[in-house]
Amino acid sequence: MMVRDATGEDWPAIWSFMRAIVAAGETFPYDQEMNEMQAREIWLSHAPARTVVAVEPDHTIAGSAKMGPNHGGPGAHVASASFMVDPSRQGKGAGRALCEHALEWARSEGYRAMQFNAVAESNTQAVALYRSLGFEVLATIPEGFRHPTKGYVGLHVMHRRL
Amino acid sequence: MMVRDATGEDWPAIWSFMRAIVAAGETFPYDQEMNEMQAREIWLSHAPARTVVAVEPDHTIAGSAKMGPNHGGPGAHVASASFMVDPSRQGKGAGRALCEHALEWARSEGYRAMQFNAVAESNTQAVALYRSLGFEVLATIPEGFRHPTKGYVGLHVMHRRL
């Protein structure tokens, strides 16, 4: 699984799964009604942030990640990142490849830690992946996420030093 | 201390202290170099978010707050808020008035909780105020804030149910 910088030409492929992931409302705290322009504005980052795609050997885009400073100024030495994997391409390692890539990038850019602000605790697959890569749950916002079928669940703040 | 909605006409007064607060880099994780247009874009909110000012009896603007959803979609039922008080007008209750106002507003809008994402633990006055209003520290991001004289200090995530 190769990970490379995303370009404008990758957007239609990214949107094809991002649209479904956002509309499902099971994992991302994004407005489920967001339109394509808003989604593109949120997802395709500009420096110092960055957006990448995970590409399968047959050139299919299996997932995407964005990464950058979690806060500005005196908080800009801690990175954050978000990951989306095409639901039809799950289980092939795209999520892990993207997360490992983000960690390496953040380390090489001199960030001191990486933090995820909003990981739904019901998203057990993502929580397990992040834990396996050294993240720990620093806090769980009680009832911070409203899952469409599970109701209010906790929202983890996850962190690891780099 | 009266709290009312901010208007465009309040901006010069807000910027007069916001500029100094941001440049000092002691409390807000904002880019210290931000210019007036960027600051205005960040601070003057649009619905569903909202910006208010605290006004003294002589009509002086002593502080300002912005408040709104902390996340979108499935996370939009938790509010967040930020507060700035003119350093030359501290100790007159503007911070408390703004925070109480934000809590009442969030409650009336149906939010279930309020969360602050980035409270520098060195900002003991703010931490004490928030605790006195029912907030607790859910987590402290280790070394999450780089204070100009104290070096790396923790960054609190604070929360209270409404």
Interface residues (C-beta under 8 A of the other chain):
Chain A: V22 G25 E26 F28 P29 Y30 D31 Q32 M34 H71 G72 G73 P74 G75 A76 H77 V78 R112 A113 Q115 N117 A118 A120 L138 A139 T140 I141 P142 E143 G144 F145 R146 H147 P148 Y152 L155 V157 H159 R161
Chain B: V22 G25 E26 F28 P29 Y30 D31 Q32 M34 H71 G72 G73 P74 G75 A76 H77 V78 R112 A113 Q115 N117 A118 A120 L138 A139 T140 I141 P142 E143 G144 F145 R146 H147 P148 L155 V157 H159 R161
